[in-house]
Amino acid sequence: MSESGEHGKTPVFTHIENDRAQMVDISGKTEVVREAVASGRIYLRSETLRAIREGTAVKGNVLATARVAATLAVKDTPRLIPMCHPIPLAGITIEFEEGDGYIEAIARVKSYGRTGVEMEALTGVSTALLTVWDMVKSAEKDENGQYPVTRMDAIRVVEKRKGVQ
């Protein structure tokens, strides 16, 4: 699939030129409203999910902490991912939904600029999930110090939009 999403064409890698990584020149693009939504899941023991839901986790309010960490990570994306442009962020929303054995993090990032916000949304989701893991890791370990249940998966861009308010 090409960068434009077309199947059957040779992929175009805009961040590589002559075998060198580069930041893409976006000066010719017009500024428009851009939005991306990303999500991901962390699977946890039922006891841990209950502690998070009831607010009894040892380290404190897990989801509030994960929400702040995700927001900070979204803002720091260009510092973490070398070829990402610093962009003006218009809004960041981090939500959580509990499913059967997991918590899903959903990041919605909005900008008014010349490039998309997919990497910011993915960074927010990933950091939210990592923060949840960090806050509950003592409850998730087994007798050998391993994590037999805990895992993160399904981190993906759910939707991206360009040019709509």
Beta strands, then each sheet from edge to edge (+ up, - down):
strand 1: 16-17
strand 2: 20-21
strand 3: 32-43
strand 4: 89-98
strand 5: 102-113
strand 6: 151-162
sheet 1: 1+ 2-
sheet 2: 4+ 5- 3+ 6-
end
